[in-house]
Amino acid sequence: MAKIKSAFFCQQCGYETPKWTGKCPSCGAWNSFVEEVVQREDKSKPEVMNWDDDSKEQRKAHKLEEVIQTHQARMQAPDGELNRVLGGGMVPGSVILIAGDPGIGKSTLFLQLALHWRSITTLYVSGEESAQQIKLRADRIGVKNPNLYLLTATDTNTLFQEVKKVKPQLLIIDSIQTLESPYVESAAGSVSQVRECAAELQRFAKASNIPVCIIGHITKDGAIAGPKVLEHMVDTVLQFEGDRHYAYRILRTLKNRFGSTSELGIYEMVTQGMRPVSNPSEILLSQHDEPLSGIAIAATMEASRPLMIEVQALVTTAVYGTPQRTVSGLDLRRLQLLLAVLEKRGGFHFGAKDVFVNIAGGLKIEDPSIELALVCSLLSSYEDKALPSNICLVGEIGLSGEIRAVNRIDQRIAEADKLGMDVIFIPKANAKGLQEKNYKIKIKTVNKVEDVYKMLF
């Protein structure tokens, strides 16, 4: 009989130690060690490397000059937003991990992907729901796919046996925390189980050249549940986020070995599933019957995608001794810095005012080019004068009140022109080499915050 021993694993980072300890020496988490039984048995690992005839040849060492590079076209999914986030399509043999809050729509998104992708054979493996529950969701989506196979199992041996029978071109796992490997003697969802199951799926994907999509859970802190090695093993990590009170969901790239890591996809939650939003600028701009103070339109960039967003500000007299600073969708420290610039350079007394700032639509923006729009929305609420609804602002504010240049100004102007804006304010440094005749929109250049204030107020 094989010797059985136990070890303690950190549930935050996966650090292993033979004895329990209060603080993890790797990540510093307290009371995160859980005892798991590790069976040192002479069971052979699942042979998932025999999907190709040349697998033994691939295990040999080769000189880099002798490696023949074969061009493999990306698999174009029927979801344009997913293709954008993945960097232009799904790479054969890649492992994609998507994580998000419970009920945010992860399972719906990938079941919808499998239903719409009729040109390939897909195996959807679910360990959380029964076949009847998944059928109910598929009926709600309202799309039928004869090439979609469904498996409700949690054992990896059963999974790979069905894969050999079905021979899918896409494998979807929902979720990694429910899978169990017979080669690890611990409960499903534990650090060792998640690590072993992810390793088996990774070996299968690389050997068979079949893409694998893995749905994962997150912790109460918002981090991906399981050991950190899970994120290192996969090729792409996607974060599916959004507010339950909003109908829009945002798909972000946290890691991508085959593309940009700052791409963004936007979906709208409807009765039939997730509807990709091809032009998010229209939904991020609210339509007002009459001009309102404290609202400015900014042209921002999310990776290669230009977005027109609405910046809302409210400035009121402080009721209590200490003025309040409340921000939604922005960095609070950046707001405090801009208020100090307006106080010092412009003479506006924001020190006795409560300031509330919000980005419409529930977005979180890190692009510094929205600072000019933020300043104008603050001044609009401070003066209680509404800005024209047909103007757009782009620019980063320096500590001396100057407006600094931003990148990709052509795409920002084109997006504002496409949405019917009449005037756009850009930094003077961005005007060099700009072909104004290519746009219908009127372009005004500004150098300091005082210039914008004189033009608008």
C-alpha positions in Angstrom: 0.0 0.0 0.0 1.3 3.5 -0.9 2.3 5.8 1.8 -0.3 8.5 2.5 0.7 11.8 4.0 -0.8 15.2 4.4 0.4 18.7 3.7 -0.8 22.2 4.4 -1.6 24.5 1.4 -2.2 28.3 1.4 -5.6 28.9 -0.2 -4.5 32.3 -1.5 -1.2 31.5 -3.3 -0.9 27.6 -3.1 2.3 27.6 -1.0 2.9 24.2 0.5 4.3 23.4 3.9 4.5 20.2 6.1 3.3 22.1 9.2 0.5 24.5 9.9 1.6 28.2 10.3 -0.4 31.3 11.0 1.0 33.5 8.3 1.9 32.4 4.8 5.6 33.2 4.1 4.9 33.5 0.4 1.9 35.9 0.2 1.6 37.1 3.8 -2.0 36.0 4.2 -3.2 35.0 7.7 -5.0 31.8 8.7 -5.1 30.7 5.0 -3.5 27.2 5.4 -5.8 24.2 5.0 -4.7 20.6 5.5 -5.0 18.3 2.4 -4.3 14.7 2.0 -1.6 14.0 -0.6 -1.4 10.4 -1.7 2.0 9.4 -3.1 0.9 6.6 -5.2 2.5 5.1 -8.3 -0.4 5.9 -10.5 0.6 7.0 -14.0 -0.5 10.4 -15.1 -3.2 10.5 -17.7 -1.6 10.1 -21.1 -2.9 13.2 -22.9 0.3 13.7 -24.9 -0.7 11.1 -27.5 -3.1 13.2 -29.5 -0.6 13.8 -32.2 1.5 11.2 -34.1 4.5 13.5 -33.8 4.3 13.9 -30.0 7.4 11.8 -29.3 9.3 13.8 -31.9 8.2 17.0 -30.3 9.6 16.0 -26.9 13.2 15.9 -28.3 15.5 18.9 -28.1 15.9 20.9 -31.3 18.1 23.8 -32.3 16.1 27.0 -32.6 17.2 27.4 -36.3 15.8 23.9 -37.1 12.3 24.6 -35.8 10.0 25.1 -38.8 7.4 27.7 -38.0 3.9 26.9 -39.4 1.4 29.7 -39.6 -1.8 28.8 -37.9 -4.8 31.0 -38.5 -6.8 32.1 -35.5 -10.2 30.7 -35.1 -12.7 33.5 -35.7 -15.5 33.2 -33.1 -19.0 34.5 -34.0 -18.6 37.0 -31.2 -16.8 40.2 -32.4 -16.2 41.5 -28.9 -14.5 38.2 -27.8 -12.3 38.3 -30.9 -11.2 41.8 -30.0 -10.4 40.9 -26.4 -8.4 37.8 -27.5 -6.4 39.9 -29.9 -8.0 38.9 -33.2 -9.4 35.5 -32.6 -8.9 32.2 -30.7 -5.4 30.7 -31.1 -5.5 26.9 -31.6 -4.1 25.1 -28.6 -4.5 28.0 -26.2 -5.9 27.9 -22.7 -8.3 30.7 -21.8 -9.4 31.4 -18.2 -12.4 33.7 -17.6 -13.3 34.8 -14.0 -16.0 37.0 -12.6 -18.6 37.6 -9.8 -21.3 35.0 -9.3 -24.3 35.6 -11.6 -22.4 38.0 -13.8 -23.0 35.9 -16.9 -19.9 33.8 -17.4 -21.7 30.6 -18.2 -24.2 32.4 -20.4 -21.5 34.0 -22.4 -19.7 30.8 -23.3 -22.9 28.7 -23.8 -24.0 31.4 -26.2 -20.6 31.2 -27.9 -21.0 27.5 -28.3 -24.5 27.7 -29.6 -23.6 30.4 -32.2 -20.4 28.6 -33.4 -22.1 26.1 -35.7 -19.1 25.5 -38.0 -17.1 23.6 -35.3 -17.8 20.8 -32.9 -17.9 22.0 -29.2 -17.9 20.0 -26.0 -19.4 21.9 -23.1 -18.5 20.3 -19.7 -20.5 21.4 -16.7 -19.9 20.4 -13.1 -22.2 22.9 -11.6 -25.5 22.4 -13.4 -27.5 19.5 -14.7 -28.2 18.9 -18.4 -31.8 20.1 -17.9 -30.7 23.4 -16.4 -28.3 24.1 -19.3 -31.1 23.1 -21.8 -33.3 25.8 -20.2 -30.7 28.4 -20.6 -30.1 27.3 -24.2 -33.8 27.5 -24.9 -33.9 31.1 -23.5 -31.0 32.1 -25.8 -33.1 30.7 -28.7 -30.3 29.2 -30.9 -29.9 25.6 -31.9 -26.6 23.9 -32.8 -26.4 20.3 -33.8 -22.6 20.2 -33.3 -22.8 21.1 -29.6 -22.2 18.2 -27.1 -23.0 18.5 -23.4 -21.3 16.6 -20.6 -22.2 16.9 -16.9 -19.2 15.3 -15.1 -16.5 16.3 -12.6 -14.0 13.5 -13.1 -11.1 14.3 -15.4 -10.8 10.7 -16.6 -14.4 10.7 -17.7 -13.9 14.0 -19.4 -10.9 12.9 -21.5 -12.7 9.6 -22.4 -15.6 11.6 -23.8 -13.2 14.0 -25.6 -11.7 11.0 -27.5 -15.2 9.9 -28.5 -16.6 13.3 -29.5 -13.3 14.8 -30.9 -14.3 18.4 -30.4 -12.6 21.4 -31.9 -13.4 23.5 -28.8 -13.6 22.5 -25.1 -15.4 24.6 -22.5 -15.0 23.8 -18.8 -17.6 25.2 -16.3 -15.9 25.4 -13.9 -12.4 24.5 -12.9 -13.3 24.5 -9.2 -15.7 21.5 -9.7 -13.2 19.2 -11.5 -11.6 16.3 -9.6 -8.5 14.3 -10.7 -8.2 10.8 -9.3 -4.5 11.3 -9.0 -4.9 13.8 -6.1 -6.5 12.8 -2.8 -8.3 16.0 -1.9 -11.6 17.7 -2.3 -12.7 19.5 -5.4 -11.8 23.1 -5.4 -8.7 22.7 -3.2 -5.4 24.1 -4.3 -3.9 20.8 -5.3 -7.0 19.7 -7.2 -7.3 23.0 -9.2 -3.6 22.9 -9.9 -3.6 19.3 -11.1 -6.8 19.6 -13.2 -5.5 22.8 -14.9 -2.2 21.0 -15.6 -4.0 18.1 -17.3 -6.1 20.5 -19.4 -3.0 22.5 -20.4 -1.2 19.3 -21.5 -4.2 18.3 -23.5 -4.6 21.7 -25.2 -0.9 21.8 -26.2 -0.8 18.3 -27.5 -4.1 18.2 -29.4 -4.0 21.9 -30.6 -7.6 22.3 -29.4 -8.4 25.6 -27.5 -9.8 25.1 -24.0 -11.9 27.8 -22.3 -12.0 27.5 -18.5 -14.5 29.3 -16.3 -13.2 30.1 -12.8 -14.5 31.6 -9.6 -13.2 34.6 -7.7 -12.7 35.3 -4.0 -14.5 37.9 -1.9 -11.6 40.2 -2.6 -12.1 40.0 -6.3 -9.0 37.9 -7.1 -9.2 34.7 -9.1 -9.9 31.7 -6.7 -7.3 29.0 -6.5 -3.5 29.1 -6.5 -1.7 31.9 -8.4 0.0 29.2 -10.5 -3.4 28.8 -12.3 -3.0 32.2 -13.9 0.6 31.5 -14.8 -0.3 28.2 -16.5 -3.0 29.5 -18.9 -2.3 31.6 -22.0 -5.1 34.2 -21.5 -6.8 35.5 -18.4 -10.1 37.4 -18.9 -12.1 39.3 -16.2 -15.8 39.6 -16.7 -17.1 42.5 -14.6 -20.1 44.8 -14.2 -22.6 46.1 -11.8 -25.7 44.0 -11.1 -27.8 47.2 -11.2 -26.6 48.0 -14.8 -27.4 46.0 -17.9 -23.9 46.3 -19.3 -21.0 43.9 -18.7 -17.3 44.5 -19.5 -14.8 41.9 -20.6 -11.2 42.9 -19.8 -7.9 41.2 -20.6 -5.6 40.7 -17.7 -3.1 38.5 -19.4 -2.7 37.6 -23.1 0.3 35.8 -24.6 -1.1 36.4 -28.1 -2.3 40.0 -28.0 -2.7 43.2 -26.1 -3.5 43.1 -22.4 -5.6 46.3 -22.3 -8.4 45.4 -24.7 -12.0 45.8 -23.7 -15.3 44.3 -24.8 -18.8 45.5 -23.8 -21.9 43.4 -23.6 -25.5 44.2 -22.8 -27.5 41.6 -20.7 -30.8 40.9 -22.5 -33.3 38.1 -22.2 -31.7 36.2 -25.0 -28.2 36.3 -23.4 -25.3 38.7 -23.9 -25.6 41.1 -26.8 -22.3 42.5 -28.0 -22.2 46.3 -28.1 -20.4 47.3 -31.3 -20.6 51.1 -30.7 -20.4 51.6 -26.9 -20.0 55.4 -27.2 -23.7 55.8 -28.0 -24.8 53.9 -24.8 -22.3 55.8 -22.6 -23.7 59.2 -23.6 -27.0 60.0 -22.1 -29.5 62.1 -24.0 -30.8 65.2 -22.2 -33.7 67.3 -23.2 -32.1 70.4 -21.8 -28.5 71.3 -20.9 -27.5 70.5 -17.4 -24.5 71.8 -15.4 -21.7 69.6 -14.3 -21.7 67.3 -17.4 -18.8 67.1 -20.0 -18.0 64.7 -22.8 -14.5 63.2 -22.9 -12.9 61.2 -25.7 -10.9 58.3 -24.1 -9.1 55.3 -25.4 -9.4 51.7 -24.1 -6.4 49.9 -25.9 -7.2 50.4 -29.6 -10.9 51.4 -29.1 -11.9 55.0 -28.8 -14.8 55.7 -26.5 -16.9 58.8 -25.8 -17.9 58.9 -22.2 -19.9 61.3 -20.0 -18.1 62.8 -16.9 -20.5 64.1 -14.3 -19.6 66.3 -11.4 -21.5 67.9 -8.5 -20.0 70.7 -6.4 -21.9 71.9 -3.4 -21.2 73.9 -0.2 -19.7 71.7 2.5 -22.3 71.1 5.3 -19.8 69.6 7.7 -16.4 70.8 8.7 -14.4 68.5 6.4 -15.3 68.7 2.7 -16.3 65.3 1.1 -14.6 63.9 -2.0 -16.5 61.0 -3.5 -15.5 59.4 -6.8 -17.0 56.6 -8.9 -15.0 55.2 -11.8 -11.9 57.4 -11.3 -8.9 57.6 -9.0 -9.6 59.7 -6.0 -6.0 60.9 -5.6 -6.1 62.2 -9.2 -9.3 64.2 -8.4 -7.6 65.7 -5.3 -4.6 66.7 -7.5 -6.8 68.5 -10.1 -8.7 70.3 -7.3 -5.4 71.6 -5.9 -4.4 72.8 -9.4 -7.7 74.7 -9.8 -7.3 76.1 -6.3 -3.7 77.3 -6.9 -3.7 78.3 -10.6 -7.3 79.3 -11.1 -8.3 80.8 -7.8 -11.4 78.6 -7.4 -12.1 77.9 -3.7 -12.9 74.1 -3.8 -11.5 73.8 -0.3 -14.9 74.6 1.2 -16.9 72.6 -1.3 -18.1 69.0 -1.4 -17.1 67.4 -4.7 -18.8 64.3 -6.2 -17.6 62.8 -9.5 -19.1 59.9 -11.5 -18.4 58.2 -14.9 -21.7 57.4 -16.5 -22.3 53.8 -17.4 -20.4 52.2 -14.5 -17.0 52.3 -16.3 -13.6 52.6 -14.6 -11.3 54.9 -16.5 -7.5 55.1 -16.1 -6.8 57.2 -19.2 -5.4 60.6 -18.1 -6.8 62.3 -21.2 -10.2 62.7 -19.6 -8.8 65.2 -17.1 -9.7 68.2 -19.2 -13.3 67.0 -19.4 -13.2 66.4 -15.6 -12.0 69.9 -14.9 -14.6 71.5 -17.2 -17.4 69.4 -15.5 -16.1 70.7 -12.1 -16.1 74.3 -13.3 -19.5 73.9 -14.9 -21.0 72.7 -11.6 -19.1 75.3 -9.7 -20.4 78.2 -11.9 -23.8 76.4 -12.3 -23.5 76.9 -16.1 -24.2 74.1 -18.5 -21.7 73.2 -21.2 -23.0 72.8 -24.8 -23.9 69.2 -25.4 -22.2 69.2 -28.8 -18.6 69.7 -27.6 -15.9 67.2 -26.6 -12.7 67.6 -24.6 -9.4 65.8 -24.7 -6.3 66.6 -22.7 -4.1 65.8 -19.7 -3.7 68.5 -17.0 -0.2 69.2 -15.6 0.5 70.6 -12.2 1.1 74.1 -13.5 -2.3 74.1 -15.2 -1.0 73.4 -18.7 -2.8 71.0 -21.0 -0.4 68.2 -22.1 -0.6 66.2 -25.3 -2.3 62.7 -25.5 -1.8 59.8 -27.8 -3.9 58.6 -30.8 -5.6 62.0 -31.3 -6.7 61.1 -34.8 -8.9 58.2 -33.6 -10.4 60.3 -30.8 -11.3 63.1 -33.3 -12.7 60.6 -35.8 -14.9 59.0 -33.1 -16.2 62.4 -32.0 -16.9 63.3 -35.7 -18.7 60.0 -36.2 -21.1 60.7 -33.3 -22.0 64.2 -34.6 -20.0 66.4 -32.2 -19.6 70.0 -33.5 -16.5 71.1 -31.6 -13.6 69.2 -30.0 -10.9 70.8 -27.7 -7.5 69.2 -28.0 -4.0 70.1 -26.6 -2.0 72.6 -28.7 0.9 70.1 -28.9 -1.3 67.6 -30.7 -2.1 70.1 -33.6 1.2 69.5 -35.3 0.7 67.6 -38.5 -3.0 67.2 -38.0 -5.1 67.2 -41.2 -8.2 69.2 -40.1 -9.7 69.1 -43.6 -10.3 65.3 -43.1 -12.9 66.0 -40.4 -16.2 67.8 -40.4 -15.9 68.6 -36.7 -14.4 71.9 -35.7 -11.0 71.5 -33.9 -9.9 74.1 -31.3 -6.5 73.9 -29.7 -5.9 75.0 -26.1 -2.7 75.4 -24.1 -3.9 76.1 -20.5 -6.9 75.6 -18.4 -7.5 79.4 -18.4 -7.9 79.3 -22.2 -10.7 76.7 -21.9 -12.4 78.6 -19.1 -12.5 81.8 -21.2 -13.9 80.0 -24.2 -16.6 78.1 -22.4 -17.6 80.3 -19.4 
